[in-house]
Amino acid sequence: MAKYRLLTNQELVEMKTEFINYLVVNGIAADDWKKMLANEPDKAKEIVDLFSDVVFEKILRKVNFVLRQGKKEIVAFHCMEKTIEMCGLVAGPDIKVDFTDNETIAKLIANPIKGLETVHGEKEYSKVRELEIFELTQQGGMISDGNVFNALKSIL
């Protein structure tokens, strides 16, 4: 079973060259792969599982920032080597705001309105760094460039 998740068929198609190279490096020729697909589907799935983990591991190692936006909250994460730092804004139920609108975010960061709660914290990873980042993305987080994190941190 994949550590992260199995790549979809579409993702595998897009990574065809990389997958072929992965098979070759692991000593699996094209004919052997075709036979494995036909005769040993569980073994073939295991190889796709392992390839999926390699792909996600490579991507997740490079991630430095994750951003999670909702209508009433925006939370940005700085994913450092040993710790993860969080900065965010949360709107109370009576405040009309939509943090999914990027123009709204820029305005609120430049001129925060009363009633927005700021949240901030830092912690050591409780799991492997890459697994925690992956879980953030599965909960709606998107890999980001860090601009929102830095802007949020500047208003704390």
C-alpha positions as CSV (number, residue, x, y, z in Angstrom):
1,M,0.0,0.0,0.0
2,A,1.3,3.4,-0.9
3,K,2.6,5.6,1.9
4,Y,0.9,8.6,0.5
5,R,-1.6,7.7,-2.2
6,L,-1.6,5.8,-5.5
7,L,-1.0,8.0,-8.5
8,T,-4.1,8.2,-10.7
9,N,-4.1,6.7,-14.2
10,Q,-4.0,10.2,-15.6
11,E,-1.0,11.1,-13.4
12,L,0.8,7.9,-14.5
13,V,0.1,8.7,-18.2
14,E,1.6,12.2,-17.6
15,M,4.7,10.6,-16.0
16,K,5.1,7.8,-18.5
17,T,8.8,8.5,-19.2
18,E,9.6,8.7,-15.5
19,F,7.7,5.5,-14.9
20,I,9.5,3.7,-17.7
21,N,12.9,4.9,-16.3
22,Y,11.8,3.7,-12.8
23,L,11.0,0.2,-14.2
24,V,14.3,0.1,-16.1
25,V,16.3,1.1,-13.0
26,N,14.5,-1.7,-11.1
27,G,15.4,-4.2,-13.7
28,I,11.9,-4.6,-15.3
29,A,11.9,-4.6,-19.1
30,A,8.9,-3.7,-21.1
31,D,8.0,-7.3,-21.9
32,D,8.4,-8.3,-18.2
33,W,6.1,-5.4,-17.3
34,K,3.4,-6.5,-19.7
35,K,3.6,-10.1,-18.4
36,M,3.4,-8.8,-14.8
37,L,0.3,-6.7,-15.6
38,A,-1.4,-9.8,-17.1
39,N,-0.2,-12.5,-14.7
40,E,0.7,-10.8,-11.5
41,P,-1.6,-7.7,-11.1
42,D,-0.9,-7.5,-7.3
43,K,2.9,-7.4,-7.9
44,A,2.3,-4.7,-10.6
45,K,0.2,-2.7,-8.2
46,E,2.9,-2.9,-5.6
47,I,5.4,-1.5,-8.1
48,V,3.0,1.4,-8.9
49,D,2.6,2.0,-5.2
50,L,6.4,2.2,-4.7
51,F,6.7,4.5,-7.8
52,S,3.9,6.7,-6.4
53,D,5.7,7.0,-3.1
54,V,9.0,8.0,-4.9
55,V,7.1,10.7,-6.8
56,F,5.3,12.2,-3.7
57,E,8.5,12.0,-1.6
58,K,10.4,14.0,-4.2
59,I,7.7,16.6,-4.4
60,L,7.1,16.9,-0.7
61,R,10.8,17.3,0.2
62,K,10.8,20.5,-1.8
63,V,7.7,22.0,-0.2
64,N,8.4,25.0,2.1
65,F,4.9,26.6,2.3
66,V,1.3,25.4,2.3
67,L,-1.8,27.6,2.3
68,R,-5.3,26.6,3.4
69,Q,-8.1,29.0,2.5
70,G,-11.7,28.9,3.5
71,K,-14.5,31.5,3.5
72,K,-13.9,32.4,7.2
73,E,-10.3,31.5,7.7
74,I,-6.9,31.5,6.0
75,V,-4.0,29.6,7.4
76,A,-0.5,29.5,6.0
77,F,2.2,27.1,7.0
78,H,6.0,27.4,6.8
79,C,7.3,23.8,6.6
80,M,10.9,23.9,7.9
81,E,13.2,21.0,8.4
82,K,12.3,20.1,12.0
83,T,9.3,22.3,12.8
84,I,6.2,23.7,11.1
85,E,5.0,27.3,11.8
86,M,1.4,28.4,11.3
87,C,0.0,31.9,10.8
88,G,-3.6,32.7,10.1
89,L,-6.7,34.9,10.3
90,V,-10.1,33.7,11.4
91,A,-13.2,35.7,11.0
92,G,-16.0,35.5,13.6
93,P,-19.5,34.6,12.4
94,D,-20.7,38.2,12.3
95,I,-17.8,39.4,10.0
96,K,-18.5,39.3,6.3
97,V,-15.4,38.2,4.6
98,D,-14.3,35.6,2.0
99,F,-10.8,34.4,2.3
100,T,-11.1,32.4,-0.9
101,D,-11.1,35.7,-2.8
102,N,-7.4,36.7,-3.3
103,E,-8.3,40.4,-3.6
104,T,-10.0,40.3,-0.2
105,I,-6.9,38.6,1.3
106,A,-4.6,41.3,0.0
107,K,-6.9,44.1,1.3
108,L,-7.3,42.5,4.8
109,I,-3.6,41.9,5.2
110,A,-2.8,45.5,4.3
111,N,-5.6,46.8,6.5
112,P,-6.9,44.2,9.0
113,I,-10.4,44.8,10.2
114,K,-11.5,44.6,13.8
115,G,-12.8,41.2,14.9
116,L,-10.4,39.1,12.9
117,E,-8.6,36.7,15.2
118,T,-4.9,36.1,14.5
119,V,-3.6,32.6,15.1
120,H,0.1,31.6,15.3
121,G,2.0,28.6,16.5
122,E,5.0,26.5,15.9
123,K,5.5,22.8,16.7
124,E,7.8,19.9,15.9
125,Y,6.5,17.4,13.5
126,S,4.6,14.6,15.2
127,K,5.1,12.4,12.1
128,V,7.6,12.4,9.3
129,R,7.8,15.9,7.8
130,E,6.7,14.9,4.3
131,L,3.7,12.9,5.6
132,E,2.5,15.8,7.7
133,I,2.7,18.1,4.6
134,F,0.9,15.5,2.5
135,E,-1.9,15.4,5.1
136,L,-2.2,19.2,5.0
137,T,-2.7,19.0,1.3
138,Q,-5.3,16.2,1.7
139,Q,-7.2,18.6,4.1
140,G,-7.4,21.3,1.4
141,G,-4.0,22.9,1.7
142,M,-2.2,23.9,-1.5
143,I,1.5,24.2,-2.0
144,S,2.4,27.9,-2.1
145,D,5.2,30.3,-2.6
146,G,5.2,31.7,0.9
147,N,4.0,35.2,0.1
148,V,0.8,34.9,2.1
149,F,2.6,33.3,5.0
150,N,5.1,36.2,5.1
151,A,2.3,38.8,4.8
152,L,0.3,37.1,7.6
153,K,3.4,36.8,9.8
154,S,4.1,40.5,9.4
155,I,0.7,41.5,10.9
156,L,1.0,39.3,14.0
